[in-house]
Amino acid sequence: MKSVLRVAVCTIAAALVLGTGGTAAAQPPAACPNIAPPPPVDTSEVPAPGMPVPEPVPVPENPVGGDRLVECGVVIAQGLPEPPAEVTAASWVLADLDSGAVLAARDPHARHRPASTIKVLTALTAIHALRLDDTIVVTQEDANQEGSRVGLSPGVTYTVQQVLTGLIMRSGNDAAHALAMKMGGVEVTLDKVNALARELGALDTRVATPSGLDGPGMSTSAYDLAVVFRAAMSEPAFASIAATHNTQLPGKPDGPPLEVWSDNQVLLNYPGGIGGKTGFTDDARHTFIGAAERDGRRLVAVLMRGENQPVRQSQQTMRLLDYGFGLSDDAPVGRLVTTSPEPPYVDADAPAAQAKADASENGRPQESSMFGTVGGPLTLIVILAVAAIGVLTLRRRRARLAAAARRRHNGNDHP
C-alpha cells in the first residue's frame, strides 16, 4: 500500500514539475547538449503575450534506433573511412531505405528546426487522412501564405494529389495550408501530424506549422526525418511525386497550365536520384533530404542546420550518398524504427473514455481497477492528478492558440 502511494505521489510530482516549467523530462540520457534547437535569430518563435514558451521535447530514456545513436559526434563502425570533409552540416544521418540500417551519422538525435523538410510528414499525414481524388477549392488565404508558394490559384479546384504535388515538388506553403484546411484546419492537422510522428517513433519531433515555417516549440532531428522519409517512400503516391522532375497543374481560369519543376538538385542531377526535400529558414538554416538508388540499393541522406560552405547542401548530400554506397549494411550503427518504441502518448485533450480505452489496449490498468484495489487514500491523489492534468490541458490549449495568433500576425523567411 505504501509503495503504491509513493509511486502515485512521484508521478503527480513529475507532472506538476512539467506543468510549471520544470525540465525534468528534458534531461538527456548522455552528455549531448542538443535537447532543443539553438536560440532563434528572429521573433518567429515568440509566443503571444502571456503564453508560455514550450518546454523541449522530452528525451526518451533509451535512445531510439540504438545506443550508438545517442553519440554527439560522427558515428561510424570501427575501421570505416571517415565521412567526406565537405559534409559540414551540424547533424546528419545516412541510412538504407530498405533495410533501415543507419550506416553513419553525426549527432543524429540533435534537435533542430526542420524548415520545409517537415512537409514530408505533412504529406504522409494527408495521404493517410484523405483520398487522392478528393477535391480542394483553393482559397485566397491559401494563396496568401508566407514564404515559398507553388502558385495555386484561388477559386480553382484541384485534387488532393495535385496539391500534394505542389507541396512536395515546389515546397508550396500555399499547398500545405490548403491540405491542412482540408484535414479540418491548422490546429486539427497539427494534432494529426504530431500523432503520426509519435506513432512512427519520431520522438524528437514537435510540429508547430504544417509548412515548416518556424513556430514555438518546433523541433525534429536528422534521425526522425530519415524515419519519416522512409515511411513516406513506402507510399506509392508520395514516391511517385518525389521522383517527378516536372509536371503541370491547373492554372488560373482561362489561363495556361501551371508548370512545376522539382527543386531538389539530388533528384535532378545525381545519378539514380529518387527524391527528397529541401528546406530553409533563418532559424533552421539549410535542411536537406536526398535519396538515390544504385545497383538495387536505396539510400537516404538527411542533413540539418547546414550552410552552403564549403559546397552547397545539395552537393554535400551527393558526396554523403557516394560515401554511403561504398559502405555495406553489415555493420550498422543503428536502425530506423518503424513504430514508436514507447507507449502511445495519450492527448490530455482527448475524451476520458478514449484515454481509458487507449490505456486498456496497451495493457495499463484502468482507473476503475485502481480505485477497486487501493481505495480511499488513492482517491485523493487521483483527484490531485486530474487537477494537474487540467492545468496542463489549459496550458496546451493556450499554446496552440498563441501559435495560431503568431502565424497570422508575424512574418517568416522561407524559400
BELLIN-V565803 format. One record per residue. N is the residue number from 1. PHI is phi in whole degrees, -180 to 180 (* if undefined). PSI is psi in whole degrees, -180 to 180 (999 if undefined). NEAR is the number of other ideal C-beta (glycine too) atoms within 12 Angstrom. Layout:
n/phi/psi/near
N/PHI/PSI/NEAR
N/PHI/PSI/NEAR
//
This chain:
n/phi/psi/near
1/*/-49/13
2/-63/-39/11
3/-66/-38/10
4/-63/-43/19
5/-65/-40/21
6/-61/-44/15
7/-62/-44/18
8/-63/-45/26
9/-63/-42/22
10/-63/-41/17
11/-62/-45/23
12/-65/-41/27
13/-60/-41/20
14/-64/-41/22
15/-64/-42/28
16/-67/-38/24
17/-60/-46/22
18/-64/-42/29
19/-69/-21/27
20/-107/18/17
21/96/8/18
22/-69/165/17
23/-118/21/19
24/-60/-38/20
25/-82/-5/24
26/-110/20/26
27/-85/129/22
28/-72/152/27
29/-77/-9/21
30/-141/-164/23
31/-81/-6/13
32/-60/127/26
33/-87/-8/18
34/-86/61/34
35/-85/-7/30
36/-148/155/33
37/-60/158/40
38/-60/161/23
39/-56/143/14
40/-70/158/28
41/-100/-6/18
42/-137/-165/21
43/-100/15/20
44/-66/-21/35
45/-110/12/37
46/-79/121/28
47/-65/162/28
48/-61/154/24
49/-52/134/11
50/86/-7/13
51/-96/144/24
52/-75/153/27
53/-78/127/23
54/-60/139/32
55/-67/155/29
56/-58/150/31
57/-60/131/37
58/-57/142/29
59/-86/125/31
60/-58/147/34
61/-62/-40/17
62/-110/132/19
63/-58/127/33
64/-70/128/39
65/97/-10/40
66/133/154/27
67/-63/-33/20
68/-71/-21/29
69/-76/-2/42
70/-84/-10/32
71/-67/151/30
72/-92/-31/24
73/-93/-152/24
74/-71/133/30
75/-118/109/38
76/-140/160/29
77/-71/152/24
78/-60/136/9
79/90/-8/10
80/-82/153/21
81/-68/155/17
82/-69/149/17
83/-63/163/32
84/-58/137/28
85/-67/-22/15
86/-71/-16/26
87/-83/101/41
88/-112/6/29
89/-58/146/45
90/-63/-31/32
91/-147/138/46
92/-156/160/50
93/-139/137/58
94/-122/120/50
95/-144/159/48
96/-88/123/36
97/-67/-27/42
98/-89/-51/19
99/-82/-22/22
100/82/4/31
101/-68/129/32
102/-87/114/45
103/-82/-35/42
104/-165/161/44
105/-163/167/48
106/-138/119/40
107/44/57/36
108/-66/-27/50
109/-101/10/50
110/-61/136/43
111/-85/126/41
112/-137/171/49
113/-85/138/50
114/-84/-21/55
115/51/-143/47
116/-74/-7/49
117/-64/-20/52
118/-70/-14/54
119/-62/-22/57
120/-62/-43/56
121/-70/-38/50
122/-62/-44/50
123/-63/-44/51
124/-64/-39/42
125/-63/-44/40
126/-65/-39/44
127/-63/-36/35
128/-74/-33/27
129/-93/-24/25
130/-125/160/29
131/-87/141/17
132/-65/-26/27
133/-95/4/15
134/-60/155/22
135/-111/152/19
136/-133/125/38
137/-94/114/23
138/-70/138/38
139/-103/168/22
140/-64/-35/16
141/-62/-40/21
142/-59/-50/36
143/-67/-24/26
144/-90/7/18
145/-61/146/39
146/-66/155/31
147/81/-150/34
148/-70/138/33
149/-137/145/30
150/-81/-25/44
151/106/31/34
152/-64/141/42
153/-99/130/31
154/-58/137/23
155/88/-14/18
156/-88/141/30
157/-94/128/22
158/-123/157/40
159/-83/161/28
160/-57/-40/32
161/-62/-39/32
162/-67/-39/38
163/-68/-39/51
164/-61/-37/47
165/-59/-46/42
166/-66/-32/49
167/-67/-47/53
168/-83/-44/48
169/-77/-40/42
170/-118/10/37
171/56/42/45
172/-73/117/42
173/-70/-27/43
174/-65/-39/40
175/-67/-40/47
176/-61/-43/48
177/-69/-41/43
178/-61/-43/47
179/-66/-40/50
180/-62/-42/40
181/-67/-35/28
182/-66/-31/36
183/-87/7/32
184/117/4/19
185/112/166/19
186/-63/-47/37
187/-68/-41/29
188/-62/-42/22
189/-64/-41/36
190/-62/-38/38
191/-61/-43/29
192/-66/-44/31
193/-63/-46/43
194/-68/-35/39
195/-64/-41/29
196/-66/-39/36
197/-58/-47/38
198/-64/-40/34
199/-61/-38/28
200/-77/-16/39
201/96/13/34
202/-85/77/48
203/-89/0/39
204/-90/-2/50
205/-102/131/47
206/-136/120/42
207/-97/127/49
208/-106/-20/44
209/-144/144/46
210/-67/-22/49
211/-91/-21/48
212/101/-5/50
213/-58/143/45
214/-63/144/45
215/-154/166/47
216/-55/124/40
217/83/3/37
218/-60/133/45
219/-162/142/41
220/-160/-171/51
221/-143/164/51
222/-61/-39/51
223/-61/-48/50
224/-60/-43/49
225/-65/-34/57
226/-66/-41/55
227/-61/-47/48
228/-66/-43/49
229/-66/-39/47
230/-61/-43/41
231/-65/-40/33
232/-65/-39/43
233/-71/-12/39
234/-81/-10/23
235/-94/116/26
236/-54/-37/14
237/-64/-44/30
238/-68/-49/38
239/-58/-38/29
240/-67/-45/23
241/-67/-43/42
242/-61/-27/42
243/-93/1/29
244/-85/128/30
245/-79/-47/23
246/-154/153/20
247/-158/-176/24
248/-129/142/19
249/-119/161/37
250/-57/138/30
251/-97/-160/21
252/-68/156/17
253/-53/131/12
254/64/14/10
255/-111/176/13
256/-71/163/13
257/-62/156/18
258/-89/116/30
259/-85/132/20
260/-125/128/32
261/-115/145/22
262/-64/144/33
263/-100/10/35
264/-97/109/40
265/-70/-24/28
266/-65/-44/41
267/-63/-42/36
268/-80/-29/24
269/-126/-7/21
270/-100/130/29
271/-58/124/16
272/86/7/24
273/-58/134/31
274/-123/2/35
275/141/-172/42
276/153/-158/51
277/-161/143/53
278/-110/164/43
279/-166/152/46
280/-163/134/36
281/-142/166/41
282/-60/-36/25
283/-81/-39/34
284/-78/-27/49
285/63/-155/33
286/-84/132/39
287/-125/150/50
288/-156/136/51
289/-122/128/58
290/-136/137/54
291/-133/149/45
292/-151/160/39
293/-123/137/27
294/-147/125/20
295/54/42/11
296/78/8/12
297/-116/131/25
298/-113/126/34
299/-119/153/49
300/-128/139/51
301/-120/131/55
302/-121/126/58
303/-121/136/56
304/-130/149/50
305/49/60/37
306/-107/168/39
307/-128/158/22
308/-82/47/21
309/-138/137/16
310/-76/-12/16
311/-134/167/23
312/-64/158/26
313/-59/-38/43
314/-62/-39/37
315/-72/-37/29
316/-60/-41/39
317/-64/-43/49
318/-62/-41/35
319/-70/-33/31
320/-69/-37/46
321/-65/-43/46
322/-56/-45/27
323/-60/-44/28
324/-65/-38/43
325/-69/-14/29
326/-89/-4/20
327/-104/163/29
328/-111/168/18
329/-85/4/26
330/-70/-26/13
331/-131/66/18
332/-70/154/29
333/-96/-3/36
334/178/-175/36
335/-137/146/31
336/-81/121/44
337/-75/163/33
338/-116/-15/21
339/-141/164/21
340/-67/132/25
341/-81/-2/23
342/-115/159/22
343/-57/144/18
344/-57/141/25
345/-75/135/28
346/-104/116/26
347/-64/131/23
348/-65/-20/27
349/-85/-7/24
350/-72/152/20
351/-58/148/12
352/-60/-36/20
353/-64/-40/13
354/-68/-40/16
355/-61/-41/24
356/-65/-41/20
357/-64/-42/17
358/-62/-41/21
359/-64/-42/23
360/-66/-42/17
361/-64/-30/14
362/-97/17/17
363/77/14/10
364/-95/141/17
365/-63/142/17
366/-79/163/20
367/-60/-37/24
368/-62/-36/15
369/-70/-33/15
370/-65/-44/25
371/-64/-37/18
372/-70/-29/13
373/-100/-29/15
374/-101/-41/23
375/90/-154/16
376/-55/-51/15
377/-57/-37/20
378/-73/-23/28
379/-58/-46/19
380/-62/-40/18
381/-65/-42/28
382/-64/-39/25
383/-60/-42/18
384/-63/-39/21
385/-63/-42/28
386/-61/-41/20
387/-63/-42/18
388/-63/-42/27
389/-63/-37/27
390/-60/-41/20
391/-63/-45/24
392/-61/-42/30
393/-60/-46/23
394/-61/-42/19
395/-60/-44/30
396/-65/-42/31
397/-63/-43/21
398/-63/-39/23
399/-63/-40/33
400/-66/-41/37
401/-64/-38/22
402/-64/-42/30
403/-62/-41/37
404/-64/-42/28
405/-64/-41/22
406/-64/-40/32
407/-65/-29/37
408/-77/-28/21
409/-111/-22/16
410/-101/149/25
411/-94/159/19
412/-136/148/37
413/-94/122/26
414/-158/141/37
415/-69/999/31
//
